[in-house]
Amino acid sequence: MDKGADRLRWTRNDALVAIGAAAVDLLGFSVGTRTEGIPLTLSAVCALMAAAACLLARRSRPVPVLAAVLLLGIVPNVVIPDLTPHFPAGLAVALYSVVRFRRPAVAAAAVALTVPLASAGQGGTLVPSGLSLAANAAAAALVAGTALVINRWQRDVAANQARQAERAVAEERRRIARELHDIVAHHITAMQLMAGGARANLAHDTEAAREALVTLEDSGRIALREMRQLLDVLRAGDEPDETPPAPQPGTADLERIVTESRLAGTETEFTVDGPVRPLPPSVGLTLFRIVQEALTNTRKHAGQARAEIRLTYRPDEVCVEVCDDGSGAPPPLARPATRTGYGLIGMHERVALQGGTMEAAARDGGGFRVAARLPVPAGRGGEREERHR
């Protein structure tokens, strides 16, 4: 009984469609019979109401509903003499449901049977006239065509939604890949250099070795925390996480990576120009990752280079520039102006997502320069200042 009730379940929209079809048919038959001076019998009214009630199950059992509507439609055709050929609204809804929810072969058979049976009994004969067949064929073709158009439209909508979902998943994977690259490339490189410095200073300068080891420990802890956050994104929905996520890094964390860069052996200068103001988290994260990746590339490719970082706040944008002098770096041919590594690609993508522009190229006098501009509306607070660290 429960399974049968579930198959016959109907929605409020189905009820509204049934009521609307009943109202349209009753109005049409009433006006038609009154115009032609033919009485509208009670049996015809009951048949029209019963046919409309069958539409409640049109989604779950469209073929039986169409058969019931066709059989009930014979009643007004027989009891009302000289009735004008017609195609009731209830019959149109039932045929539409078959074409919408059943296979093309079943839909074609339903259309073929509906054309002659819709006028069965009119004029006291089971064989409809040629005019009735032509009218029914036109009406059935219109109903079936509408159903096919709706089917095609829904398939296109579903396919578009699937493409958007796949695009969103791919974009999220690219974002996670960029984050993982930035975390691993920066922290692991810094840890490697600091471990080497600690080993070199262990014999004659234990304090410098201890400081390098402490920074090494902090860098490893930060890397693990950021990677854990990304892994939590990947397994979101699998199990609840009671620990609130740590905030994403921003411009306030630039001091930390500058300190790490100095401890790793790269002389680094950090300058801030303009009225410092709060930035959107996404912009702050983009600036942080640009500086992080640029310093990582300096340590990996520029040898014993000197790096300069300049963060500039302007009324409608924020700019960041990271330069190194490339002293001790490989020859210029070994450091092409256009790198195709994931780091620069990730930086370009981050800046493009914020609607900004970025330049990354070798400098004429040696070294490398990365500069980015991100649009940011002017905010409140902050006095113009210039700080050198």
N, C-alpha and C positions, 0 to 999 in steps of 0.2 A: 504494500500500500504506500509506503514511504517513497519507493522508487517511482511508482506511478504518479504520486503527487508531485514529485520533483520534476518529472517530464512535463507535467501540465502546468507548471508554475508560470505565472504571467506577471508583468510589471505594470506600473501605473501608466506608462506610455502606451502599452497594449490596450489598456482599458480606455484611454482617451481616444485611441484610434478606432476602437469598436464603437464608442459612443458617437464619434464624429461620422463614421460610416452610416450608422443607423439614422442619425439626424438628416444626413444628405439624402439617403434613399427615401425616407418617409416624406421629406419635403418635395423631392422630385416626383414621387408617385402621386402625392396629394395634388400638386399643381397640374400634373399631366392628366389625371383622371377628371379633375374639375374642369379643365379647359375643354376636354373632349366630351364632357357630360356623362362620364362613366363613374359609377359608385365604387369607392374604395372599400373592399370587404374586410371584415375582421380577420379572416384567415390569411389574407395577403399581408396585413400588418404584422400578425404573429410570425409569419414566415420571414419577413424582413428583419424583425427583432431577433429571431433565433439565428439567422445567418450572421448578423452582427455579433451576437454573443459567441459564436464559434471563433471569431477572430482573436479571442483571448489566447488561444493556443496556437496562433499562427507561426510563432518562432520555433516551438518545440515540435509541432506536427503539422507542417504546412500542407503536405499532400492530402491527408484526411480532411483538413479544414477546407481546402479547395473543393474536394468532393462533396462535403456537406453543404457548402454554399451553393454549388451547382444544383444539387438535388432540391434544396429549399427554394432556389430561384424558379423552379418549375411551377411552384404553387401560384404565385401571382400571375404568371403567364397563362395558367389554365383558368383560374377563377375570375380573372378580369378579362372580359371579351374585348376584342378589337384593340388590344393594348399596343401602343406605338413601340417599335423596336427600341431596346434600351440596353445599356451595359451598367449594371448597378455598381455603386461605390464599394460595397462589401465584396463583390466579385473581383473588382480591380485590386483591392488590398490583398485578397487571398492569392490571386495569381502573381502579384508582385512578390509576395513572401516565398512562393515556390521558386521563382527565378532567382531570388536573392540567396536562399539558404540551401538549395539543392543542386545536384550536378547538372551540367548542361543538357545531358540526355533526358533527364527527368523534366527539366524546365521546358525543353522543346516539345515533349509529349503533352505536358500540361497545356501549353499554348494551343497545340493542334486540337485537343479535345474541348477546350474552352470555347473556341470559335463556333462550333455548331451547337453545343449544349447550352450556351448562354441564351439562345432563343428557342429552346425546345419547349413545345406546348403553346407557343404563340399562335393565335388564330385557330386553335383547336387541332393542330397537327404537330407531330414530332419533327417533321422536316422543315427547317426554316427556309424562308424565301432568300432569293439571291441578294436582295438589298440588306436583309438582316445579316447574312454571312459577310458581306463586304464591310458593313459597319462594325461588326464584332471583330473581324480580322484587323481593321485599322486600330480599334481600341486595344486589342490584345497586343499588337505590335508596339503601340505607344507605351503600354505598361511594361512589357518585357524590355524594351529599349531603355526605359528609365532605370529599371533594376540593374541592367548590365552596366550602365554608366556609373551607377552608385557603387557597384562591385569593383569596377576598375578604379574609381576614385579612392575607395578604401584600401585597395591593394597598394596604390601609389603612396597613400599616407603612411601605411604600415612600413613599406620599404624605406620611405624617407626617415621615419622614426628610427628604424634599425640602423640606417646609415649614420644618423646623428649620434646614436648610442655608441656605435663603433668608433666614430670620430672622437667622441668624448673619452672613450677608454684609451684610444691611441694617444691623445693629447696628455692624459694623465700619466700614461707610461713614459712618454717623453719627458714630462716634468720630473717624475721620480728618477729617471735616468740622469737628468741634469743634476738633480740634487745629490744623488749618489756619487756622480763624478766629481762634483765640487767638494764634497765631504772627504772622499777618499784621496783625491789628488792633493788637496791642501794639507789635511791633517797627517796623512801618512808621510808625505814629503817632509813636512816640518818635524815629525817625530824621528825620521831617519837622520836628518841633519843634526838635530839636537842630541840624539844618541851618539852620533859620531863626535860631536863637540865634547860631550861629557866624557867619552872614552879618552879623547886626546888630552883633556885637562885633569883627568883623574889622578895622575901622578904628582903634578906640581901645583895645581890650583883646585883643591877639593871644594872650595866654596862655589866657584863657577860651575864645577861639575854637579854639585848638589842643586844649584838653581836651575840648571838645564834639565836635570832629572825631574824636578818638581813641575816645571813647565811641560815636560814630556808627559807626565802623568795627567796633568790637567787637559792637555790636548787630546790624549786618548779617551778620557772620560767624556769630553764634549763630543768627539766623533762617535762614540758608542751611543750617546744620548740622541744625537741627530739621526743616526741610522736606525735606532729603535723607533723613532717617530715615523720615519718613512715606512718601516715594516708594519707599523700599526695601521698606516693607511692601506697597505696591501691586504691586510687581513681584517679590515673594518667589517663589522657585521658578524664575524665568526664567534666572538665572545666579548662580553663587556669588559671595558678597561676602566678600573676605578681610579687610576692615577691620572690627574689632569695633565694634558700635554704642556711642555715648556713652550714659552713664546718663541716665535721665529726670530732669528737674529736680524739686526737692523743697523742703522748708522751708529747707534750707541755702542755697538760691539766692535767698531773699527779699531778702537784703541787696543783691544785684546789681540787682534790678528797682527797689528803693527808691532806690538811687543813680541809676539811669537816670531815674527819675521826677523826682528833684531837679534833675538836669542838664537835663531837658526843661522846667524852669521851674515845677514843682509842688512847693511846700513840703510835705514828707512826713515824718511822725513814725512810727517803728516801735517798738512795745513788745511784749515777750515776758513773760508771767506764767506762773508755775508751774514745776514740775520738768521741765526739757527732757529728752526721752527719744526714742529712735529710733522712727520711725513706719513702718508698711508703705509700700512704694513707691507703691502706688495712692493711699493717703491723702495722702502728701506731694505727689504730683503734683496731686491735686485742690485742696489748699490753695494751691499755687503758682499754678494756673490761675485760681482765684477772685480772689486778690490781683492777678494780672496783668490780668485782664479789668476788675476794679473800677477800678484805676488808669487803664487805657486809657479807660474811660468818663468818669472824672473829667476827664482832659485833653481829651476830645472834647466834652463836654457842659457842664462846670461852669466853663469859663473859667479865670480866675486864682483857683482855689480852693486851699484847704489840706486835705490829706488826712491821716488818722490810721489807722494799722493796728495792731490789737491781736491777738496770737496767744496763746491761753490753753491751757495743758495742765492737764487735770483728771484725777482718778483713772481715770475710765472714758470720757472723751471729750476731744476737742480742738476748740477753738472759734476762729474767725477772724472779725474784724469790720473792715470798711473803711468809713470815713465821710469825707465831704467837706462843707465848709461852704457850697459853692455861691456864694461871693462872686464877683460878676461874671458869674454864670450868667444864662441867659435867664429870663424870668418863669416862675413855677411851672406855668402852663398849658402851657408848651412842654416841660416835663419831667414827664410823667405818672408817677404812682407805679408803674404797671405797664407796663413796656416789653416789647415783643414781638420785640426783636432776637434774633439768634442767640446773642449773648454771654450774656444772662441765661438763655435756654433751655438753652444748653450747661452753664452753671453748675448749674442745677436738675437736669439729667440726671446730671451727675457726682456731685452730692451724693446723689441718690436711689440711684445704683448702690452707694454706700458705706453705705446704710441711714441716712443722716442727714437733717437738716432745714435749710432755708434761708429767709431772709427778705430781700427786696429792695424798698425803698419809699422815697419821698421823706420827708424829715424835716420836722417841723412848723416848725422855725425856719429852714428853708432847707437846701438840700443834699440828699444822697442817702446811704442806708445799706444796706450789704450785710453780712449776718451768716449764718454757717453753723455747724452743730454736726455733728461726725462721731464716731460711737462708735469708741473705741479702747481695748482692754483695757490695764490698767495694766502697765507694764514696770519693769525694774530700773534703778537708777542715777538720777543727777540730783538736785541739791539745789534747793530752792525759791529762785527768784531773780526779780528784775524789772529789766529793762534798758530804758533809753530811748536811742534813737538819733536 
